[in-house]
Amino acid sequence: MKGYWIAHVKVTDQASYDKYIAGTKAAFEKYNAKPLARGGRYTQFEGEDRPRNVVLEFASYEDAVNCYNSSEYKSAREHRIGAGIATIVIVEGIE
């Protein structure tokens, strides 16, 4: 079954976050991530508001987890730490 990254982010240092975005390209290409939502318009109904909302689709839950744990993503992630507040969850899709 497919896997999905769901991230909610409040960016506090755009320059560092831009480096993170650029750095994720290698990991996302390696694991064939398909962006379904990346920023854009949203409406916050409940919970903590974070204005950047991202949904990435992977061929499998395992690919999604392996992407997050990959050396390529870990390298990019270093730029995100301290550049904002993020919540990232990986979920398994349904058929």
C-alpha positions, 0 to 999 in steps of 0.5 A: 500500500502507498505511504504518505508524508504529511507535514505541517510547518511554520518557517522561521528562517526562510534562507535555511529552509530554502536550503532544506527544500533544495537538499530534499530533491535527491531523496525525493527523486531516489524514492519517487516521492510525488508531491500532492500538496506543497504550501498553497491555500489552506483553512485551519479548523482545529489544532495548531496552525502551521501555514506550510502544509505538505503531502507527499505520496510514495509507492509504499509505506516502506519507501516513505519511511526509508526516504525519511531515514536515508542519508540524503534526507538526513543531510537536507534535514540539517537545514530544517532544524532551527529553520522552523517548527515542523510536525511530520507523520508518515501514514500508510494509505488504504486500498 
